[in-house]
C-alpha cells in the first residue's frame, strides 16, 4: 500500500491563506439567518438539528464545517460567525481568554477511539501504532481537535509519536474515517460518534487510563441577536439532545 502524500507548494499555501483571511461569502448578521462555525465531527447531529430549527422558527441556519483549529483561527483573524461549536472546549477556552466570548455551554462529550479497517487485525491497541509496518493516519494537530487529542493520548500512554509511521494527517475527522474505510491505512484515532455513524470501520476502545474525553461546547459569538438565543435554547433542549444521542454522542444532562 502506497503512503499517502500531499504535495505542498506555493499555490497551495496561497489559497490556504486566502481561505483563512477572506471573510466567508455566506456570513450574515441578519435576524432571518445565523452562521454557525462547527467542527466537522459534529456535522451529522447539527445538520438534523438545523433542519428542525429552521422549520420551527423560520430562521435559516448556515453551517461552515471544518477542523476546529482552522475555524478557531478564522475567528481570531477577524471572521465573526454567530455561533461556534468546536469539537473540543480547548477552543472555547482560547476564545474566552482572548475576549471573543463571555462564556460557553457544554452540550455533549466527544470520546476518542481507535479505528481500523474491518477484517484487519494489525492494530488492537495503542502500542500497535508504533509497529513500523503499520501505516497510520492521524488528525492534523493544529487544524483538527482530534489531532491535538491524539498526541496527548500517546503522551499519556508513554508512546513516542515520532516513531509512528504516519502516512498522512487529515484536516478533519471525516477525512481520517474515509481513509480507513478505503483501506488506505491500518489505523487511526477518531471520535466514537463518527466511527459509529460510519458503520464501515472496526472500533477499538482506548483504555480509560489513557483516554482524554472532550466536551463539545456552544459558544455565542454574537451576544445581541435574538435568533442566536433561539438556536442556543433549541440545541440545549431535550429534543436536540435526543438527536445527539441517536448519532452516538453522550450528552451532558442539566
C-alpha positions in Angstrom: 0.0 0.0 0.0 1.4 3.4 -1.0 2.0 6.1 1.6 -0.5 8.9 1.2 1.3 12.1 0.1 0.1 15.6 -0.1 2.3 18.0 -2.0 2.7 21.4 -0.5 3.6 24.2 -3.0 3.4 27.9 -3.1 -0.1 27.8 -4.8 -1.5 25.6 -2.1 -0.1 27.9 0.6 -1.5 31.0 -1.1 -5.0 29.6 -1.5 -5.0 28.2 2.1 -4.1 31.7 3.4 -6.7 33.3 1.3 -9.3 30.8 2.6 -8.5 31.8 6.2 -8.3 35.6 5.6 -11.1 36.4 3.2 -14.5 36.7 5.0 -17.0 34.0 4.2 -19.4 35.0 1.5 -22.3 33.4 3.5 -21.6 35.4 6.7 -24.7 37.3 7.7 -25.8 39.2 10.8 -29.5 39.5 9.8 -32.2 38.2 12.1 -33.6 35.8 9.5 -30.4 33.6 9.4 -27.5 32.6 11.5 -24.0 31.5 10.6 -22.6 28.6 12.7 -18.9 27.5 12.6 -18.8 23.9 13.7 -16.3 21.1 13.9 -16.6 18.6 11.1 -17.0 15.7 13.5 -20.4 17.1 14.7 -21.9 17.6 11.3 -24.4 14.8 11.4 -26.4 15.8 14.5 -26.1 19.5 13.7 -27.4 19.2 10.2 -30.5 17.4 11.6 -30.9 20.0 14.4 -30.5 22.8 11.9 -33.3 21.5 9.6 -35.8 21.1 12.5 -34.8 24.5 13.9 -35.4 26.2 10.5 -38.9 24.6 10.3 -39.8 25.6 13.8 -38.5 29.2 13.7 -38.3 30.2 10.0 -34.7 31.2 10.6 -32.1 29.8 8.2 -29.0 28.1 9.6 -25.8 28.3 7.6 -23.1 25.9 8.7 -19.4 26.1 8.0 -18.0 22.7 8.9 -14.2 22.3 9.2 -11.5 21.4 11.6 -12.0 23.2 14.9 -8.4 24.6 14.8 -9.0 26.1 11.3 -12.3 27.6 12.3 -10.9 28.9 15.6 -8.1 30.7 13.8 -10.5 32.2 11.3 -12.3 33.8 14.3 -9.0 35.1 15.7 -8.1 36.8 12.5 -11.5 38.6 12.2 -14.3 36.4 10.8 -17.4 36.5 13.0 -19.9 33.7 12.9 -22.9 34.0 15.2 -22.1 30.7 17.0 -19.1 28.5 17.2 -19.4 24.8 18.1 -15.9 23.2 18.2 -15.1 19.5 18.8 -13.3 20.4 22.0 -13.6 23.0 24.7 -9.9 23.9 24.1 -11.0 26.5 21.5 -13.8 27.7 23.8 -11.3 28.5 26.5 -8.9 30.2 24.0 -11.7 32.5 22.7 -12.8 33.2 26.3 -9.3 34.2 27.3 -8.9 36.5 24.3 -12.3 38.2 24.9 -14.2 36.8 21.9 -16.9 35.2 24.1 -18.1 35.7 27.7 -18.6 32.0 28.5 -19.7 28.8 26.8 -22.2 25.9 27.4 -21.2 22.2 27.3 -23.6 20.1 25.4 -22.1 16.7 24.7 -19.0 14.5 25.2 -16.6 13.6 22.4 -14.9 10.2 23.1 -11.7 9.2 21.1 -11.5 5.6 19.9 -9.1 3.6 17.7 -10.4 2.5 14.3 -9.1 0.0 11.8 -10.5 -1.4 8.5 -12.9 -4.2 9.1 -11.2 -7.6 9.0 -7.8 -6.0 9.6 -6.2 -7.3 12.8 -2.8 -5.5 12.7 -3.9 -3.0 15.3 -5.5 -4.0 18.6 -4.2 -1.4 21.0 -2.2 1.9 21.2 1.1 0.1 21.4 0.5 -1.3 17.9 0.7 2.2 16.5 4.5 2.2 16.7 5.0 -1.0 14.8 6.9 0.1 11.6 4.8 -2.0 9.2 1.6 -0.3 10.3 0.6 2.7 8.3 -1.3 5.3 10.4 -3.4 8.3 9.6 -3.9 11.0 12.3 -5.6 14.3 12.6 -3.5 17.5 12.0 -2.6 18.8 15.4 -3.3 22.4 14.5 -6.3 22.0 12.3 -8.4 19.3 14.0 -9.3 18.8 17.6 -8.8 15.1 17.3 -5.2 15.6 16.1 -4.3 17.5 19.3 -6.1 15.0 21.5 -4.4 12.0 19.8 -1.0 13.5 20.6 -2.0 13.9 24.2 -3.2 10.3 24.4 0.0 9.0 23.0 2.0 11.0 25.5 -0.2 9.9 28.4 0.3 6.2 27.3 4.1 6.7 27.1 4.2 6.3 23.3 6.8 8.2 21.3 4.7 9.7 18.5 7.8 10.3 16.4 8.2 6.5 16.0 4.7 6.1 14.5 4.6 5.5 10.7 2.3 8.4 9.9 1.2 8.1 6.3 -0.9 11.3 6.3 -2.6 13.8 8.6 -6.2 14.8 8.0 -7.7 18.2 8.4 -11.0 16.7 9.7 -12.0 13.5 11.4 -14.2 12.7 8.4 -11.1 12.5 6.2 -9.5 10.0 8.6 -12.5 7.8 8.6 -12.7 8.0 4.8 -9.1 6.7 4.5 -9.7 3.8 6.9 -12.9 2.9 5.1 -11.0 2.7 1.9 -8.2 0.6 3.4 -5.6 3.3 2.8 -4.1 2.9 6.2 -4.2 0.4 9.1 -5.4 2.6 11.9 -6.3 6.0 13.3 -7.8 7.7 16.3 -11.2 9.4 15.7 -14.3 10.4 17.7 -16.6 7.5 18.6 -19.7 9.1 17.3 -18.2 9.5 13.8 -17.0 5.9 13.8 -20.4 4.7 14.8 -22.0 6.8 12.1 -19.6 5.3 9.5 -20.5 1.7 10.3 -17.7 0.6 7.9 -14.8 0.5 10.4 -13.8 -1.6 13.4 -13.9 0.3 16.7 -11.4 -0.4 19.5 -11.9 1.3 22.8 -8.9 3.3 24.3 -8.2 2.3 28.0 -9.7 4.9 30.4 -6.3 5.4 32.0 -5.0 6.9 28.7 -8.1 8.3 27.0 -9.0 12.0 27.0 -12.7 12.7 26.7 -13.6 16.1 25.3 -16.5 18.4 25.8 -18.4 19.8 22.9 -19.3 23.4 23.8 -21.6 26.0 22.3 -20.0 29.5 22.1 -22.1 32.6 21.4 -20.0 35.0 19.3 -23.0 37.3 18.6 -24.5 38.1 22.0 -27.1 40.6 20.8 -29.1 38.6 18.2 -32.4 37.1 19.1 -32.1 34.3 16.5 -28.8 33.2 18.2 -30.6 32.9 21.6 -33.4 30.8 19.9 -30.8 28.4 18.4 -28.9 28.0 21.6 -32.1 27.3 23.5 -33.1 24.7 21.0 -29.7 22.9 20.9 -29.9 22.6 24.7 -33.5 21.2 24.5 -34.4 17.6 25.2 -35.4 17.1 21.6 -31.9 18.2 20.3 -30.1 16.1 22.9 -32.0 13.1 21.7 -30.6 13.7 18.2 -27.1 13.8 19.6 -27.7 10.5 21.4 -29.1 8.9 18.3 -25.8 9.9 16.5 -23.6 8.2 19.1 -22.9 11.1 21.5 -23.2 11.1 25.2 -25.0 14.3 26.2 -24.5 16.5 29.2 -27.7 16.4 31.2 -28.6 19.5 33.1 
